[in-house]
Structures are given as C-alpha cells and as structure tokens.
C-alpha cells in the first residue's frame, strides 16, 4: 500500500504535497518523493527515510512551482532506496508518474522496453509506466495514456504529469483507490481525502477503468 498526492493551483505545490504526504504516511513510510514541474522541466526530490526528511529538503529548495505529484511508499518491488522511490520519470524527462498497486506483467513490459533501447534504472514495476507513455506519446496525451493503460495488467492508481501540459494532472484507477478534489482555483488527487488542501470543496471518487483529465472531457 502506497500513498499518492497531486496538486495544481495557485499555492506552493511543494508545501501542499509534503503536508499531504504526512497525512498519508500510514500508507507507507519506507521512502517518499515529489516531482515539481516548472519552466525548465521536472525537479524530483526523494528520500529513503521518513517524510520529515523530505520536508526539510523541500524547504531548502524554496520552489515556487504550482503543480506537482508526491508519493509515500511501502515497497513491493525492489529495495527501499532513493532509486526505487517514486516519482519515476520517462527517459526523455517528459513524464512523471506515481503509482499505487501492482503491475503484474511488468517483467514482460520491462523486457520489451529494454530491447527497444529504453534505460530503466529502478527495480520497480512502476517505471515501465512512464517509459510506455514516452513510447506512445506523439504529441497526443490522450492517445498515449489510453495506449499505456491498455498494456497494464494488475492494479493501479496513477497520477501523471507531462511537461508539455503544465496545467494538467492526469489520474487513473484500476482496483486501487484514487480521489479527485476540486475548488474554483485548485485541482488535487490523493489516495485519501484527508490529504487534500483545505480549500477543496468538491470530491470525485474515480471508479475502476476511469481516467480524469481535462482533455478527456
């Protein structure tokens, strides 16, 4: 079991993500990390220690990013270290992904991607997801997500960012919970409603097979 949180709005994303992860620490505490999207791409901060350590690192960064995703992990694939901690990036740096669940066919997907020249750096099942997104992305984010999800067998709750879409968080669910939170100026995703920022006043519970993304409407 792992914890997911994502934020898009007018506030400091790093602070909101760390606060949300602290509330989700009961879902996993062997490592944690966040990915912040800004004008130069993704800034990823990870730790193999508790969330307090991540929060101290984040506070030193003084990031002003308004969008990001975060994750607190209970390891199922690979050791509890920074390399295996989420978020995971695609090789080209365009996609960042956090995941709760188990991708049952990840070994065959990983073998396929390695044969195609992708460089996977972790021991996790999750890393195949951003690589598949990169593989299928031809400037159509909707199509890339659909093709990627069709390849996944098992369970997942996903939060996805793409650097080409700096005002969008994509969430998807299959057998693992993820919740959408909305207000007039904010969007959030989380494994548990307790991780939402206080101004969220509308909640959507995704059902299995559903994807949340403004471009999918």
N, C-alpha and C positions, 0 to 999 in steps of 0.2 A: 504494500500500500504506500502510495506517494501522495504528496500534496502539490497542487497546481494553483497558481495565481497569475493573472494578467491584468494590465491596466492601460487605458488610453483616455486622456483627458487634459485638463489644464494644470493639474498639480504635478509635483515632483514624483515621477514614477518610481524612482529607486526607494524613496521613503515608504510609499504605499506598498510596494512589493515586499519589502522587508517586514513591515508591520503585518501584512497578510500571512507571510510565511511563519512568523512567530505563532500566529493563531492556528496554523496547520501543522505545527511540529509534532503533534500526536500521530500524524500520518506517516512520519518518517524523520529520522534525525541522524542518519549516518553521513549525509553530505547535503549541501544546498548550493543554489546558484541563481543568478539572474542574468538576463540579456536585455540591454537597453539599446534602443535604436535612435540614432541621431544622424546628423548630416553626413558623417563620414562612415556610416555603417554600424555594425553591432559592437558594443562593448560588453564582453562577458566576464563576470566575476563569479568565482566558485570557491568553495572550501570543503574539505573533508571533515570539518569539525562542525560544531553546533551553529545555529543561525546567529547567535550573538557575535561570533567571529566574522561572519559575512557582513553583518550590520556595521561593524567597526570599519571594515574595508570599504564598504559603500560610502560611509560618512566622509572618509578621506578623499573620495573621488570628487565629491561636490558636483555630481552630474545634474544637469538641468533638463534631461530627457523627459518627455511627456508620455512615452509609450514603452512598455517592456513586459516581459514574462519572467516568472520565477518558479522554482521547484525545490521541494524538500524531499529527500529520497530515503527509501528503505530498499536496499539492494536486492534484486532478484537475479540479475545477470552481471557478473563482474564484481571486482572488489569495491569496497567503499573508499574511493580516492577521487582526487580532483579530475582526473582524466575521464572517469566514468560518470561524474556528476553532470546533471542537466543544468542549463540548456545545452543541446547539441546543435551544431551548425552544419550546413551543407559545405562541401568543399570549396565552392565559389563564394561563400560568405553571404549569399542572398537570403537564406532561410535559417530561422532559429526555431527550435521545437522543444517543448516539454511534454512529457508523456507519463500517464499512469496506466498500468495494465501490463499485459504480456503479449508480445508479438510471437506467436507460436511458430511461424515459418521464417523467422529472421535469419536462420543459418543459411537456408537456400537463397534468400534475398541477398544476404551478405556475399555469398559465393558468386552470385550473378554480378553484383556491383564491382567486386574485386576484379573479375575477369574483364569487365568493361573499363577498368583503369581508375576506378574510384579509390581513394585512400581513406579507409576507415581507421580511426585512431583509438577507439574505445573497445571495451568488451561487452557493451550493452546491446540489447535488442533494439533500443530506441534509435540508434544512429542511422539505421537503414532508412528511416523516415525522411529526414532532410535530404539524404542522398537521392532518394526516389523523387522527391519534389524537384530537385535540381535536374534530374534526368528528364522529367516530363514537362518542365517549365519552358514554354515557348512564347513568353510574354502574355500568356493567358492563365492567370492564377486559378480561376475556376476549374479549368481543364486539368491543370497539374494536380490540384487537390483531389479531384474526382478519380483520376487515374491512380494516384498513390493509394488512396483508401481502398480501392478495388483489389490492390495487391496484398493488403494486410489481412492475415488470419489470426484470430485471437481476440483480445480485449484492448480497448484503448479509450482514454480521454486525452485529447490533444489540445494544446494551444500553440498556434503557429503565427510567426511574423515573417513578412517578406520585405526586404529593404526597398523594393520598388513601390511598396504601398505603405508609406509611413503613417497613415491614418486608419489602419485596419488591423484588427485581431481576428483570426480565424479559430473557431473551436469546433471540435467534432467528438462524437461519442459512439462507442460500441461496447456495451457491457461494463463500462466504468463511468461513474458519475462526473458530470461537469455542469456548472450552472452559469448562466449569463446574468449580469447585473447592469442596469441602465439607469441613467438620470438624464437631465437635459444637456449636461456638458460632459458626461463620462460614460465609458463602457468598461466593464470588468468581466473577467471569467475566473472561476475558482472551483475547487473540489468541494468546498463547503461554504455556505452562505455567510458564516462568521468571518470569513477572510475579506469580505467586501468593504470598501471605504464607506464612511458613514452617510454620504450623500446619495448613495444608491437607493432608489425608491421603486424600482420595477425589476422583477425577477422572472427569468425564464428557465425552466428545467428542460434541458435537451433530452430527447428520447433516443433510444438506440437507432443508429443509422442517420441521425440528423447532423447537419452542419450549420453553424452560424457564421455568417459572413455577409456584410452589406451587399457585395457584388452578386451574391447568390439570390437575392430577392427578385 
